[in-house]
Amino acid sequence: MELSANLLLISVAALTEICLDQFHGIITNVPGSPVQRYLSYGVEKHVVLSCSICPPSLSAGSTCMGINSYNGNVTLGAITDDIPEYPDQANKIIAVEYTAFEQMLADGES
């Protein structure tokens, strides 16, 4: 769970520094199951491969991020409005997050 907390701190910094001149968004970190789960339908069992979350949008121009851990993996998603003041902000946020996450993994291996 420590990895998710670190990712959350990086997310706050990325949102503030890259795209927003004032904070207007939601970031949520929901720890999921540390082990694989199954959905059952009658006698059939289906493996849950991943989980992701999407917090609700607050208002026009807001940014929402969901961070979820499940079965040893972390899922990160950003939902934003396409407005002229912040062009392509979801892709910019995720690009920074991906780079930071890859660096954290590399640091952990060394």
C-alpha positions in Angstrom: 0.0 0.0 0.0 3.0 2.3 0.4 3.4 2.5 -3.3 -0.2 3.8 -3.7 0.4 6.5 -1.1 3.5 7.7 -3.0 1.7 7.7 -6.2 -1.1 9.8 -4.7 1.4 12.4 -3.5 2.9 12.6 -7.0 -0.6 12.9 -8.5 -1.4 16.0 -6.3 1.9 17.6 -7.4 1.3 16.8 -11.1 -2.2 18.2 -11.1 -1.1 21.4 -9.4 2.1 22.0 -11.3 1.2 20.9 -14.9 -2.4 21.9 -15.6 -4.1 23.9 -12.9 -3.7 27.5 -11.8 -6.1 26.8 -9.0 -7.2 23.5 -7.5 -10.5 22.2 -8.6 -10.6 18.4 -8.7 -10.8 15.2 -6.8 -8.2 12.6 -6.2 -9.2 9.3 -4.6 -7.1 6.3 -3.6 -9.1 3.2 -3.0 -7.1 0.2 -1.8 -8.5 -3.0 -3.4 -8.1 -6.6 -2.6 -4.5 -7.8 -2.3 -5.5 -11.2 -3.8 -7.4 -12.2 -6.9 -11.2 -12.2 -6.7 -13.8 -14.1 -8.7 -17.4 -13.3 -9.8 -19.8 -16.2 -9.8 -22.7 -16.9 -12.1 -24.3 -20.2 -11.1 -21.6 -22.7 -11.2 -19.3 -20.6 -13.4 -16.5 -18.6 -11.9 -14.9 -15.6 -13.7 -11.6 -14.1 -12.7 -11.6 -10.4 -11.9 -8.6 -9.2 -14.0 -8.4 -5.6 -12.8 -10.3 -2.8 -11.1 -10.5 0.9 -11.8 -12.5 3.7 -10.3 -13.8 7.0 -11.6 -14.7 9.7 -9.1 -17.5 12.0 -10.1 -16.8 15.3 -11.9 -17.3 18.3 -9.7 -18.0 21.0 -12.3 -17.0 22.2 -15.8 -13.3 22.3 -16.0 -12.7 20.0 -13.1 -10.2 17.1 -13.0 -10.8 13.8 -11.3 -8.3 11.1 -10.7 -8.8 7.6 -9.4 -6.0 5.4 -8.1 -6.8 1.8 -7.3 -4.7 -1.1 -6.2 -5.8 -4.7 -6.9 -3.9 -8.0 -6.7 -0.5 -6.4 -6.8 -1.3 -3.9 -9.6 -2.1 -0.2 -9.5 -4.6 1.5 -11.9 -4.5 5.2 -12.5 -7.1 7.1 -14.4 -7.8 10.8 -15.1 -11.1 12.3 -16.2 -11.1 15.9 -17.3 -13.2 18.3 -19.4 -11.9 19.4 -22.8 -11.7 23.1 -22.3 -9.4 25.7 -23.9 -7.9 26.8 -20.6 -6.4 23.3 -20.1 -5.9 21.7 -23.5 -5.1 18.0 -23.5 -4.8 18.0 -19.7 -5.7 14.3 -19.1 -3.0 13.1 -21.4 -0.4 15.4 -19.8 -1.3 14.3 -16.3 -1.1 10.6 -17.2 2.2 11.1 -19.1 3.8 12.6 -16.0 2.2 10.0 -13.7 3.5 7.1 -15.9 7.0 8.6 -16.0 7.0 9.0 -12.2 5.6 5.5 -11.7 8.3 4.0 -13.9 11.0 5.9 -12.0 9.6 4.6 -8.7 9.8 1.0 -10.0 13.3 1.5 -11.3 14.4 3.0 -7.9 12.8 0.0 -6.1 14.8 -2.4 -8.3 18.2 -0.8 -7.7 
